[in-house]
Amino acid sequence: MVMACKNNIVFIHAINDEIKTLNTNIKIVKNLLSIKNIPYLAAKNAEKLLDVFTNIKKMFEDESENDLKKNAILEKLPLLYLQISCIKKQINIGTSHD
């Protein structure tokens, strides 16, 4: 019983830390979207990523949401964070041709 409680506390801390990271990454993506003359594809990808980050954050904040679902998404988030770098590259490539 004690082990399950400790695991739950660790999980709650992990979710709270991830919400902070999501907030940071939401700001980063919003800043990317504010770039003047952002290439169309980069803008569309950034908009989609912003929606995904926002939805995940809402899900993490919802205490009634299934913990197994949260955990599965928690494990995949680093892959989503890599998308920010891809969007930055799309912006750099697109703006270098202007």
N, CA, C and O of each residue as an XYZ file, in Angstrom:
392
protein
N       0.819     -1.196      0.000
C       0.000      0.000      0.000
C       0.862      1.259      0.000
O       0.580      2.215     -0.723
N       1.914      1.249      0.817
C       2.807      2.400      0.895
C       3.495      2.626     -0.447
O       3.645      3.767     -0.883
N       3.916      1.539     -1.107
C       4.591      1.648     -2.401
C       3.659      2.262     -3.443
O       4.081      3.113     -4.226
N       2.402      1.840     -3.457
C       1.430      2.388     -4.406
C       1.236      3.871     -4.159
O       1.121      4.642     -5.111
N       1.196      4.281     -2.916
C       1.039      5.694     -2.563
C       2.249      6.502     -3.030
O       2.098      7.590     -3.585
N       3.455      5.963     -2.803
C       4.679      6.640     -3.246
C       4.696      6.758     -4.772
O       5.051      7.807     -5.309
N       4.315      5.691     -5.465
C       4.269      5.732     -6.925
C       3.277      6.768     -7.415
O       3.534      7.464     -8.398
N       2.145      6.873     -6.737
C       1.137      7.850     -7.126
C       1.654      9.272     -6.927
O       1.405     10.149     -7.754
N       2.373      9.498     -5.831
C       2.940     10.823     -5.573
C       3.979     11.162     -6.638
O       4.016     12.290     -7.131
N       4.809     10.211     -6.991
C       5.816     10.418     -8.035
C       5.126     10.736     -9.360
O       5.558     11.630    -10.087
N       4.065     10.013     -9.673
C       3.313     10.235    -10.906
C       2.707     11.639    -10.925
O       2.768     12.330    -11.941
N       2.125     12.055     -9.805
C       1.529     13.394     -9.723
C       2.597     14.458     -9.923
O       2.360     15.447    -10.617
N       3.764     14.271     -9.329
C       4.867     15.227     -9.518
C       5.324     15.254    -10.977
O       5.608     16.317    -11.529
N       5.388     14.084    -11.586
C       5.795     14.018    -12.995
C       4.796     14.766    -13.876
O       5.195     15.489    -14.788
N       3.514     14.598    -13.612
C       2.485     15.299    -14.386
C       2.601     16.803    -14.163
O       2.533     17.574    -15.120
N       2.776     17.228    -12.917
C       2.918     18.661    -12.627
C       4.153     19.259    -13.295
O       4.098     20.370    -13.823
N       5.255     18.534    -13.275
C       6.463     19.000    -13.970
C       6.213     19.102    -15.471
O       6.665     20.041    -16.125
N       5.495     18.134    -16.002
C       5.229     18.133    -17.439
C       4.293     19.279    -17.832
O       4.413     19.828    -18.927
N       3.374     19.637    -16.956
C       2.504     20.788    -17.226
C       3.346     22.056    -17.327
O       3.093     22.900    -18.185
N       4.342     22.194    -16.461
C       5.254     23.353    -16.539
C       6.014     23.348    -17.864
O       6.158     24.388    -18.508
N       6.495     22.182    -18.264
C       7.209     22.068    -19.537
C       6.285     22.382    -20.704
O       6.686     23.057    -21.652
N       5.056     21.898    -20.640
C       4.082     22.203    -21.691
C       3.831     23.706    -21.766
O       3.755     24.262    -22.861
N       3.701     24.366    -20.624
C       3.511     25.820    -20.627
C       4.655     26.533    -21.338
O       4.435     27.454    -22.126
N       5.868     26.100    -21.053
C       7.044     26.686    -21.705
C       7.005     26.450    -23.213
O       7.255     27.362    -24.001
N       6.693     25.224    -23.601
C       6.671     24.896    -25.023
C       5.498     25.543    -25.750
O       5.609     25.855    -26.935
N       4.391     25.748    -25.072
C       3.268     26.485    -25.666
C       3.714     27.915    -25.974
O       3.402     28.445    -27.040
N       4.441     28.539    -25.047
C       4.955     29.899    -25.280
C       5.921     29.922    -26.461
O       5.883     30.839    -27.281
N       6.785     28.916    -26.547
C       7.751     28.844    -27.647
C       7.026     28.755    -28.987
O       7.370     29.460    -29.936
N       6.026     27.888    -29.057
C       5.297     27.715    -30.317
C       4.522     28.986    -30.667
O       4.469     29.372    -31.834
N       3.928     29.632    -29.681
C       3.230     30.904    -29.934
C       4.203     31.949    -30.475
O       3.864     32.711    -31.381
N       5.415     31.980    -29.915
C       6.431     32.912    -30.420
C       6.815     32.587    -31.859
O       7.024     33.492    -32.666
N       6.910     31.308    -32.179
C       7.218     30.920    -33.558
C       6.112     31.385    -34.499
O       6.381     31.842    -35.610
N       4.870     31.264    -34.046
C       3.741     31.692    -34.880
C       3.693     33.207    -35.073
O       3.064     33.701    -36.009
N       4.355     33.933    -34.191
C       4.350     35.402    -34.310
C       5.410     35.922    -35.275
O       5.471     37.122    -35.545
N       6.244     35.021    -35.796
C       7.298     35.425    -36.726
C       6.669     35.948    -38.012
O       5.778     35.329    -38.594
N       7.157     37.089    -38.426
C       6.664     37.701    -39.662
C       7.097     36.844    -40.855
O       8.233     36.373    -40.906
N       6.209     36.651    -41.788
C       6.468     35.872    -43.007
C       6.851     34.420    -42.723
O       7.687     33.843    -43.419
N       6.242     33.844    -41.713
C       6.498     32.433    -41.420
C       6.008     31.595    -42.606
O       4.897     31.815    -43.090
N       6.801     30.655    -43.076
C       6.366     29.817    -44.195
C       5.056     29.077    -43.847
O       4.818     28.704    -42.698
N       4.232     28.885    -44.867
C       2.902     28.300    -44.686
C       2.968     26.951    -43.965
O       2.247     26.734    -42.991
N       3.818     26.055    -44.433
C       3.906     24.719    -43.836
C       4.346     24.793    -42.372
O       3.813     24.072    -41.528
N       5.293     25.642    -42.075
C       5.751     25.803    -40.693
C       4.621     26.341    -39.821
O       4.446     25.902    -38.684
N       3.853     27.292    -40.353
C       2.735     27.857    -39.599
C       1.672     26.797    -39.319
O       1.163     26.706    -38.201
N       1.338     26.001    -40.325
C       0.329     24.953    -40.141
C       0.813     23.920    -39.110
O       0.047     23.502    -38.242
N       2.060     23.520    -39.210
C       2.613     22.550    -38.256
C       2.637     23.121    -36.842
O       2.340     22.418    -35.876
N       2.990     24.396    -36.726
C       3.027     25.045    -35.413
C       1.615     25.147    -34.820
O       1.427     24.929    -33.624
N       0.641     25.473    -35.648
C      -0.747     25.553    -35.168
C      -1.227     24.194    -34.662
O      -1.857     24.104    -33.609
N      -0.927     23.145    -35.416
C      -1.324     21.797    -35.000
C      -0.626     21.405    -33.694
O      -1.254     20.847    -32.794
N       0.667     21.698    -33.596
C       1.423     21.359    -32.397
C       0.896     22.139    -31.190
O       0.806     21.595    -30.090
N       0.554     23.394    -31.393
C      -0.012     24.203    -30.322
C      -1.326     23.592    -29.824
O      -1.567     23.523    -28.619
N      -2.163     23.154    -30.753
C      -3.423     22.493    -30.375
C      -3.157     21.216    -29.575
O      -3.815     20.960    -28.566
N      -2.202     20.429    -30.026
C      -1.877     19.175    -29.333
C      -1.370     19.470    -27.923
O      -1.824     18.851    -26.960
N      -0.431     20.413    -27.794
C       0.103     20.765    -26.477
C      -1.012     21.258    -25.545
O      -1.060     20.880    -24.374
N      -1.894     22.092    -26.066
C      -2.984     22.644    -25.268
C      -3.936     21.543    -24.806
O      -4.361     21.529    -23.651
N      -4.267     20.628    -25.705
C      -5.162     19.524    -25.342
C      -4.537     18.584    -24.316
O      -5.214     18.115    -23.401
N      -3.250     18.314    -24.473
C      -2.560     17.452    -23.509
C      -2.530     18.123    -22.141
O      -2.767     17.479    -21.119
N      -2.237     19.416    -22.130
C      -2.198     20.141    -20.861
C      -3.555     20.070    -20.164
O      -3.623     19.818    -18.961
N      -4.626     20.291    -20.910
C      -5.974     20.209    -20.328
C      -6.234     18.810    -19.767
O      -6.801     18.666    -18.684
N      -5.820     17.796    -20.501
C      -6.022     16.428    -20.046
C      -5.236     16.159    -18.757
O      -5.756     15.545    -17.825
N      -3.990     16.620    -18.708
C      -3.177     16.422    -17.517
C      -3.778     17.136    -16.306
O      -3.677     16.644    -15.182
N      -4.398     18.284    -16.532
C      -4.991     19.044    -15.432
C      -6.320     18.451    -14.966
O      -6.783     18.756    -13.866
N      -6.927     17.616    -15.786
C      -8.208     16.995    -15.457
C      -7.972     15.781    -14.561
O      -7.479     14.750    -15.018
N      -8.325     15.909    -13.299
C      -8.084     14.827    -12.339
C      -8.939     13.594    -12.608
O      -8.615     12.502    -12.140
N     -10.030     13.759    -13.360
C     -10.891     12.609    -13.642
C     -10.395     11.782    -14.833
O     -10.918     10.703    -15.110
N      -9.387     12.297    -15.526
C      -8.839     11.589    -16.694
C      -8.057     10.353    -16.238
O      -7.442     10.349    -15.172
N      -8.094      9.328    -17.052
C      -7.456      8.045    -16.775
C      -5.934      8.199    -16.650
O      -5.288      8.751    -17.541
N      -5.369      7.711    -15.549
C      -3.924      7.804    -15.317
C      -3.120      6.986    -16.320
O      -2.007      7.370    -16.677
N      -3.664      5.870    -16.777
C      -2.942      5.071    -17.776
C      -2.794      5.844    -19.082
O      -1.751      5.786    -19.733
N      -3.826      6.556    -19.450
C      -3.776      7.388    -20.657
C      -2.758      8.515    -20.486
O      -1.973      8.802    -21.389
N      -2.787      9.145    -19.313
C      -1.819     10.211    -19.027
C      -0.392      9.677    -19.099
O       0.490     10.326    -19.661
N      -0.168      8.503    -18.535
C       1.163      7.913    -18.526
C       1.642      7.593    -19.942
O       2.804      7.821    -20.280
N       0.742      7.069    -20.758
C       1.109      6.748    -22.141
C       1.519      8.007    -22.898
O       2.487      7.994    -23.659
N       0.791      9.075    -22.691
C       1.116     10.339    -23.365
C       2.393     10.936    -22.782
O       3.215     11.492    -23.509
N       2.550     10.818    -21.480
C       3.745     11.320    -20.809
C       5.016     10.724    -21.419
O       6.022     11.415    -21.582
N       4.956      9.449    -21.749
C       6.115      8.768    -22.337
C       6.413      9.247    -23.755
O       7.557      9.170    -24.204
N       5.403      9.737    -24.462
C       5.578     10.152    -25.858
C       5.889     11.639    -26.019
O       6.272     12.073    -27.106
N       5.731     12.419    -24.959
C       5.915     13.862    -25.078
C       7.283     14.300    -25.602
O       7.342     15.253    -26.379
N       8.374     13.657    -25.219
C       9.661     14.087    -25.780
C       9.679     14.077    -27.308
O      10.337     14.915    -27.924
N       8.971     13.148    -27.913
C       8.900     13.116    -29.378
C       8.159     14.334    -29.924
O       8.516     14.872    -30.973
N       7.132     14.759    -29.204
C       6.401     15.951    -29.630
C       7.267     17.201    -29.460
O       7.232     18.107    -30.292
N       8.038     17.240    -28.379
C       8.903     18.399    -28.156
C       9.943     18.537    -29.270
O      10.372     19.646    -29.590
N      10.339     17.425    -29.851
C      11.284     17.479    -30.976
C      10.680     18.189    -32.188
O      11.407     18.726    -33.024
N       9.367     18.191    -32.277
C       8.705     18.846    -33.411
C       8.982     20.349    -33.435
O       8.949     20.970    -34.497
N       9.250     20.924    -32.283
C       9.579     22.352    -32.240
C      10.831     22.612    -33.063
O      10.886     23.585    -33.814
N      11.830     21.759    -32.931
C      13.065     21.921    -33.710
C      12.798     21.789    -35.201
O      13.372     22.518    -36.010
N      11.929     20.860    -35.560
C      11.580     20.682    -36.978
C      10.900     21.926    -37.526
O      11.180     22.345    -38.649
N      10.021     22.511    -36.752
C       9.337     23.734    -37.192
C      10.331     24.878    -37.312
O      10.258     25.662    -38.258
N      11.257     24.983    -36.369
C      12.284     26.030    -36.452
C      13.112     25.871    -37.725
O      13.451     26.860    -38.375
N      13.436     24.630    -38.083
C      14.189     24.386    -39.318
C      13.367     24.791    -40.534
O      13.897     25.393    -41.468
N      12.063     24.461    -40.529
C      11.198     24.870    -41.637
C      11.166     26.384    -41.767
O      11.167     26.912    -42.879
N      11.137     27.078    -40.652
C      11.132     28.538    -40.676
C      12.448     29.060    -41.228
O      12.460     29.947    -42.081
N      13.570     28.506    -40.737
C      14.889     28.964    -41.204
C      15.077     28.710    -42.696
O      15.616     29.556    -43.410
N      14.637     27.560    -43.162
C      14.755     27.231    -44.596
C      13.864     28.147    -45.409
O      14.278     28.676    -46.441
N      12.640     28.333    -44.942
C      11.671     29.168    -45.673
C      12.055     30.622    -45.724
O      11.873     31.273    -46.753
N      12.586     31.150    -44.632
C      12.938     32.566    -44.610
C      14.283     32.814    -45.299
O      14.561     33.938    -45.719
N      15.101     31.801    -45.416
C      16.392     31.997    -46.102
C      16.214     32.115    -47.621
O      17.105     32.601    -48.317
N      15.064     31.668    -48.127
C      14.799     31.782    -49.562
C      14.157     33.092    -49.936
O      14.012     33.392    -51.121
N      13.763     33.893    -48.938
C      13.095     35.171    -49.223
C      14.089     36.227    -49.654
O      13.702     37.362    -49.934
